[in-house]
Amino acid sequence: MRKLALAVVLGSGLGGCTVTQYEPPPPPGLGEGCTAEVTCNGTPVALAHGVATPKDDAFHAVAASDDGVVFLGGFGSGTAETDGIPKEGHALLTRIGPEGHVEDWSGKFVPGPDGTLVQIASLAVAPNGDVAVAGYFIGTLQIGIASFASQLNSRDAFLAVFDAKGALRYVKALGNEFYQVAHAVAFDPDGNVYLGGSFAGSVNFGGEAALEASGTGDGFVVSYKPDGTFRWQLPVLGGGFQAVYALAVTDDGGVIAAGLMDGESSLGSLEGELTQGKDMFLARLDVASGEAKWAQRMGGSGDQLVDAIDISKKTGEIALVGNFRGGSMDLLGKQYTNNDMNVWDMFAAFYAPTDGALLRSAAFQGPGIQAGTGVAFDPAGDVVIGCTFSQQLQLGITVLQTEGALDADACAFKLRGGTLEVVWGHDYGDAWTQGITAVGASPKTGRPLLVGGFQSKLVGAFNGPQSAGGFDAFFLELSP
């Protein structure tokens, strides 16, 4: 049976670092019902450890509402590749209330037979409390009485929207005999939904005309009204592989999309040229029409991949975190080099919301792998980055190290938004494999929210929880 217990319930208050209440077992040295001060430097102040079975489980998405509700999504009771990508498993969906009450919403997705997969890849919370759940499935997807089957055992994308109490508003399955994957979802202030991903073949997203992929796979952004009615769609086309991996909505009526372009590609007015590797793109779309207002393509002689973006509520700046390997990378004027094709290095870049111009950037390089996996601005305008690394990660004067040369640790660090000065950095893990898959920040408390999966023991978190055999899902909340 799945269990998910919150080890610590947090006190409220923006940026507060006081733990006010504990549920057994408390951290070492603290009794039940006590109050303790912790340092505001990324110290873990809450842990949720989810165990389903001795099989693999991992959270891949996190989102928080303005009133302090946190949602976690991923897959459970399944199996994953060595890189953590799920092959089979059931949906894993959890709600944590402002006072720490944990509700398992996974049962809203009826488990399918062995060999099926429902993977939650992205979550978003609307101002009215609605929750958008996006991802993909293989085999069957059933939510309530709505049931869908993927064709020829391929991956199909899905979007499900629930109200704040968990009642289903609508669900959409998007697919054909090829593959379709939803990677990202976002709400605007009016409750309209934006869905981004990749597809092959011909797919009807609800409009009068289907989208036709022109290469091995193309990207898409599609928008729906609060009741699920189709609004508009925009393809990212090219002869290679294109995908939309991240979405965010600005306060002034824009949708920011980021993803991958391979070879000659187009997105609205953006037309790429043949390159030596995989390139990234960043674009601003009009929320009403999907028209591309501006678009930037960032490339080089090697491969570059976007993993996550976020928008600062304080400045409007766009933060982009990703990885590069096998040559040079040009971030619109700032160049970095990693000539090793076998290992990824991590970067963080910040762009102007008006035209996508590069404001500042930093790369994090060293022996082994440094992979950025998530980014979130806090209310103060600072940015928290989630990552996974092997061997060594240099963060200013702080050096994080794994126990051995072949294992990987989860990691997180905080940068000052205006200077990129490292505020703090921490790693979590032992001699096995642990990873952060997504990052958020609570609008209510300002605290960083980390999710991922771990093998063996999550050293560095409360009580160093032990996995049940495979990968286990975890949620970690930090002090600012």
C-alpha positions in Angstrom: 0.0 0.0 0.0 1.2 3.5 -0.8 2.0 5.7 2.1 3.1 9.3 2.1 3.8 10.9 5.5 4.9 14.5 6.1 7.6 14.4 8.7 7.4 18.1 9.7 4.6 20.6 9.5 5.8 24.1 8.9 4.8 27.4 10.5 3.6 30.2 8.2 5.2 33.5 7.3 7.2 34.6 4.3 10.8 33.5 4.6 10.2 32.3 8.2 12.6 29.7 9.5 10.7 28.5 12.5 9.4 24.9 12.7 6.3 25.0 14.9 4.9 21.5 15.0 6.1 18.0 14.5 4.4 14.7 13.5 6.3 11.6 14.7 9.1 10.8 14.2 10.6 14.3 14.9 14.1 15.2 13.8 16.8 14.0 16.3 16.9 16.0 19.5 13.5 17.6 19.2 10.4 16.4 21.1 6.8 16.3 20.0 5.0 19.6 19.8 8.1 21.7 20.2 9.4 24.8 18.4 12.8 25.1 16.9 14.8 27.6 15.0 16.6 26.6 11.9 19.1 28.6 9.8 17.7 30.3 6.7 20.3 28.7 4.3 18.3 25.9 2.5 18.1 23.8 5.6 15.5 21.0 5.2 12.4 21.8 7.2 9.9 19.3 5.8 10.1 15.9 4.2 7.5 13.7 2.6 8.7 10.2 1.7 6.3 8.2 -0.5 6.6 4.5 -0.7 4.3 2.4 -2.9 6.0 -1.0 -3.4 9.5 -2.3 -3.7 9.2 -1.2 -7.4 10.1 2.3 -8.7 8.3 5.5 -7.7 9.3 9.1 -8.3 7.8 12.6 -8.3 8.4 14.5 -11.5 6.3 17.6 -10.9 5.5 20.1 -8.2 3.2 23.2 -8.0 2.0 25.4 -5.2 -1.1 27.7 -4.8 -1.1 31.2 -3.4 -2.7 30.0 -0.2 0.0 27.3 0.5 -1.4 24.1 -1.0 1.3 22.0 -2.7 0.7 19.3 -5.4 3.1 16.6 -6.3 2.9 14.3 -9.4 4.8 11.5 -10.9 4.5 7.7 -11.2 4.5 4.8 -8.8 4.4 1.0 -8.5 6.4 0.8 -11.7 9.8 0.4 -13.3 12.1 3.0 -14.7 15.1 3.1 -17.0 18.6 3.7 -15.5 18.1 7.4 -16.3 14.9 7.5 -14.3 12.5 7.6 -17.3 9.4 5.4 -16.4 8.6 2.4 -18.5 5.4 1.3 -16.6 3.5 2.4 -13.5 0.5 4.1 -12.1 -0.1 7.8 -11.6 1.2 9.3 -8.4 -0.7 12.5 -7.3 -0.5 14.0 -3.9 -2.0 17.1 -2.2 -0.4 18.7 0.8 -2.6 21.3 2.6 -1.2 24.6 4.1 -1.1 22.9 7.6 0.7 19.8 6.3 -2.3 17.5 5.9 -1.5 14.9 3.2 -4.1 13.6 0.8 -3.4 10.9 -1.8 -5.2 11.8 -5.0 -3.6 9.0 -7.0 -6.9 7.1 -6.9 -8.5 9.6 -9.2 -6.5 7.7 -11.9 -7.8 4.1 -12.0 -4.8 1.8 -12.2 -4.5 -0.1 -15.4 -3.2 -3.7 -15.9 0.5 -4.6 -15.7 2.6 -3.0 -18.5 0.6 0.2 -18.6 2.0 3.6 -17.7 0.5 6.9 -16.6 3.1 9.5 -16.0 2.4 12.9 -14.5 5.0 15.2 -16.1 3.7 18.7 -15.1 1.3 20.4 -12.7 -0.2 23.9 -12.5 -2.5 25.6 -10.0 -5.0 28.3 -11.2 -5.9 31.4 -9.1 -9.3 29.8 -8.3 -7.6 26.6 -7.0 -8.1 24.4 -10.1 -5.3 22.0 -10.7 -4.1 21.0 -14.2 -2.4 17.6 -14.5 -0.5 16.8 -17.7 1.6 13.9 -18.9 1.4 10.8 -21.1 0.1 7.3 -20.9 0.8 3.9 -22.5 -2.1 1.4 -22.6 -5.1 2.8 -20.7 -6.0 6.0 -19.0 -9.2 6.1 -16.8 -10.3 9.0 -14.6 -13.8 8.4 -13.2 -16.0 7.1 -16.0 -13.8 8.6 -18.8 -11.6 5.9 -20.3 -9.0 6.1 -23.1 -6.7 3.6 -24.8 -3.5 4.5 -26.6 -3.1 3.1 -30.1 -0.5 0.4 -30.9 0.9 0.7 -27.4 2.3 4.2 -28.2 2.6 7.1 -25.9 -0.4 9.5 -25.9 -0.6 12.9 -24.1 -3.3 13.8 -21.6 -4.6 16.8 -19.8 -6.9 16.6 -16.7 -8.2 19.5 -14.8 -9.7 19.1 -11.3 -11.3 21.7 -9.1 -9.8 22.6 -5.7 -11.7 19.8 -3.9 -10.6 17.2 -6.5 -13.7 16.9 -8.7 -12.9 16.4 -12.3 -13.7 19.3 -14.6 -12.6 17.7 -17.8 -10.0 15.3 -19.3 -8.5 15.1 -22.8 -6.5 12.3 -24.4 -4.5 13.5 -27.4 -2.9 10.9 -29.6 -2.7 8.6 -32.6 -0.8 5.5 -33.6 2.5 7.4 -33.1 3.7 9.2 -30.0 2.4 12.3 -28.2 3.8 13.6 -25.0 2.7 16.5 -22.8 5.8 18.0 -21.0 4.4 21.3 -19.6 1.2 22.9 -18.5 0.4 26.4 -17.2 -2.6 28.6 -16.3 -3.1 32.3 -17.0 -4.9 34.6 -14.4 -8.3 34.0 -16.2 -8.0 30.2 -15.9 -7.1 29.4 -19.5 -4.8 26.4 -19.8 -1.6 26.1 -21.9 -0.2 22.7 -22.8 3.2 22.1 -24.4 4.9 18.9 -25.7 5.9 16.9 -28.7 4.1 14.8 -31.3 4.5 12.7 -34.4 2.0 12.0 -37.2 -1.3 13.9 -37.3 -3.0 15.0 -34.1 -6.2 16.9 -33.6 -6.0 19.0 -30.4 -9.6 20.1 -30.7 -9.4 22.7 -33.4 -10.9 22.6 -36.9 -7.6 21.4 -38.4 -5.2 18.7 -37.1 -1.5 19.5 -36.7 0.8 17.5 -39.0 4.4 16.7 -37.9 6.9 17.4 -40.6 9.9 15.5 -39.2 10.7 12.8 -36.7 8.7 14.7 -34.2 7.5 18.3 -33.7 6.6 20.5 -30.8 3.3 22.1 -29.9 1.6 24.6 -27.7 -2.2 24.4 -27.4 -4.6 26.5 -25.3 -8.0 25.7 -23.8 -10.6 27.8 -22.1 -11.5 27.1 -18.4 -14.2 24.7 -19.5 -11.9 22.8 -21.8 -13.0 24.4 -25.1 -10.3 24.8 -27.7 -8.7 28.3 -28.2 -5.7 28.0 -30.4 -2.7 25.9 -31.3 0.9 26.6 -32.5 3.3 24.0 -33.9 7.1 24.0 -33.8 8.1 22.4 -37.1 11.2 21.1 -38.7 13.0 18.2 -40.4 14.6 16.9 -37.2 13.1 16.6 -33.7 11.4 19.6 -32.0 9.7 19.7 -28.6 8.3 22.2 -26.1 9.6 21.3 -22.7 8.6 24.3 -20.5 5.9 26.9 -20.3 5.3 29.9 -18.0 2.8 32.8 -18.1 3.7 36.5 -17.6 1.7 39.0 -15.7 1.2 41.2 -18.7 -0.4 38.7 -21.2 2.4 36.6 -22.5 3.1 32.9 -22.7 6.8 31.9 -22.5 7.7 28.7 -24.2 11.1 26.9 -24.3 12.2 23.8 -25.9 14.4 22.0 -28.5 15.0 22.6 -32.2 17.1 20.1 -34.3 18.1 21.3 -37.7 16.1 23.8 -39.8 13.0 24.7 -37.7 10.3 27.3 -37.5 8.0 28.7 -34.8 5.9 31.6 -36.1 8.4 34.2 -37.3 11.4 32.2 -36.0 13.2 30.3 -38.7 16.3 28.4 -37.8 19.1 27.2 -40.1 21.0 23.9 -40.2 23.2 23.4 -37.2 25.7 20.9 -35.9 23.6 19.8 -33.0 20.5 20.3 -31.0 19.6 23.9 -30.2 17.3 25.6 -27.6 14.6 28.1 -28.3 12.9 30.6 -26.1 9.7 32.4 -27.4 7.0 34.7 -26.2 3.5 34.0 -27.4 0.3 36.1 -27.2 -2.1 34.6 -24.8 -5.1 35.4 -26.9 -3.9 34.1 -30.3 -0.7 32.1 -29.8 1.1 34.5 -32.2 4.8 34.5 -31.6 5.8 38.0 -30.5 9.5 37.2 -30.3 11.7 34.1 -30.4 15.4 33.4 -29.8 17.4 30.4 -30.8 20.5 29.4 -28.8 22.9 27.0 -30.4 26.5 26.0 -31.0 28.6 23.2 -32.2 27.3 20.8 -29.5 24.0 19.8 -28.0 22.0 22.1 -25.7 18.8 21.2 -23.9 16.3 23.2 -22.0 15.0 21.6 -18.8 12.9 24.3 -17.0 12.0 27.9 -17.0 10.3 30.3 -14.5 9.4 34.0 -14.4 10.2 36.4 -11.6 7.1 38.0 -10.0 9.4 40.8 -8.8 11.2 41.7 -12.1 9.5 39.8 -14.9 12.8 38.2 -15.9 12.9 34.7 -17.4 15.1 32.1 -15.8 16.1 29.2 -18.0 18.0 26.1 -16.7 19.5 23.5 -19.0 22.5 21.4 -20.0 25.1 21.2 -22.8 27.7 18.9 -24.1 29.9 18.0 -27.0 31.2 21.4 -28.0 30.4 25.1 -27.7 27.1 26.8 -26.6 26.2 30.4 -27.4 23.6 32.0 -25.1 23.0 35.0 -27.3 26.5 36.5 -26.8 27.9 34.5 -23.9 29.8 31.3 -24.8 30.6 28.2 -22.9 32.4 25.0 -23.9 32.1 21.4 -22.9 33.8 19.2 -25.5 32.9 15.9 -23.8 30.0 14.3 -25.6 29.4 11.7 -22.8 28.7 14.1 -19.9 26.4 17.1 -19.5 27.3 20.4 -17.9 24.7 22.7 -16.4 23.9 26.4 -17.0 21.5 29.0 -15.8 20.6 32.0 -18.0 18.3 35.0 -17.5 16.5 36.8 -20.3 14.5 40.0 -20.7 10.7 39.5 -21.0 10.4 42.3 -23.6 12.6 40.8 -26.3 14.4 37.7 -25.0 17.8 39.5 -24.7 20.4 37.8 -22.5 20.8 39.6 -19.2 23.3 37.3 -17.4 24.3 33.6 -17.2 26.5 31.1 -15.4 27.7 27.6 -16.2 28.5 24.9 -13.6 31.2 22.6 -14.8 33.6 20.0 -13.4 34.5 16.3 -13.4 31.5 14.0 -13.9 27.9 15.1 -14.7 26.3 18.3 -13.6 22.6 18.3 -14.8 20.1 21.1 -14.1 16.6 19.8 -13.7 14.5 22.6 -12.3 14.3 26.3 -11.5 12.0 28.6 -9.4 12.1 32.2 -8.4 11.2 33.0 -4.8 9.1 36.1 -3.9 12.3 38.0 -3.2 13.6 37.5 -6.7 16.3 35.0 -5.9 16.3 31.7 -7.8 16.6 28.1 -6.6 18.0 25.5 -9.0 17.5 21.7 -8.7 20.1 19.3 -10.1 21.8 15.9 -10.2 25.5 15.5 -10.3 28.3 12.9 -10.1 31.8 13.3 -8.6 31.9 17.1 -7.9 29.9 20.3 -8.2 31.6 23.6 -7.7 29.3 26.4 -6.3 31.5 29.4 -5.6 33.5 28.5 -2.5 31.3 25.6 -1.8 32.2 22.2 -3.3 29.7 19.3 -3.2 31.0 15.8 -3.7 29.4 12.4 -4.1 30.7 9.4 -2.1 32.1 7.6 -5.2 32.9 8.2 -8.8 30.0 6.3 -10.2 27.0 7.4 -8.1 24.9 10.5 -8.4 23.5 12.8 -5.8 20.5 15.1 -5.8 21.4 18.7 -5.3 19.9 22.2 -4.9 21.4 25.7 -4.7 20.2 29.3 -4.5 21.5 32.2 -6.5 21.0 35.9 -5.9 18.7 37.0 -8.7 20.6 40.1 -9.6 24.2 39.0 -9.2 24.2 35.1 -9.5 26.1 35.0 -6.2 25.7 31.5 -4.6 23.8 31.8 -1.4 23.8 28.2 -0.4 24.1 24.7 -1.9 23.3 21.2 -0.6 23.4 17.6 -1.8 21.3 14.7 -0.8 22.3 11.0 -1.2 24.7 8.2 -0.5 26.7 5.9 -2.8 23.6 5.0 -4.9 21.5 7.3 -7.2 19.4 10.2 -6.1 18.0 13.0 -8.3 15.9 16.2 -8.2 13.4 16.2 -11.0 11.5 19.5 -10.5 11.6 22.6 -8.3 9.0 25.1 -7.1 8.7 27.8 -4.5 5.8 28.5 -2.2 4.2 31.9 -2.9 3.0 31.9 0.7 6.2 31.1 2.5 8.9 31.6 -0.1 10.3 28.2 0.7 11.9 26.1 -2.0 10.0 22.9 -2.9 12.0 19.9 -4.3 10.8 16.6 -5.7 12.5 13.6 -7.2 13.4 10.0 -6.6 16.1 8.2 -4.7 17.7 4.8 -4.2 19.1 3.5 -0.9 19.3 6.4 1.6 18.5 10.1 1.2 21.4 11.4 3.4 21.0 15.1 4.1 17.3 15.0 4.6 15.5 14.4 7.9 16.5 11.1 9.4 17.9 10.0 6.0 14.9 8.0 4.8 15.5 4.5 3.3 14.0 3.4 0.0 11.9 0.2 -0.2 14.1 -1.4 -2.8 13.9 0.5 -6.1 13.5 4.3 -6.5 11.2 6.0 -4.0 9.5 9.3 -4.4 10.3 12.2 -2.1 9.3 15.8 -1.5 11.6 18.2 0.4 10.8 21.7 1.6 13.7 23.9 2.5 14.2 27.1 4.5 14.9 30.1 2.3 
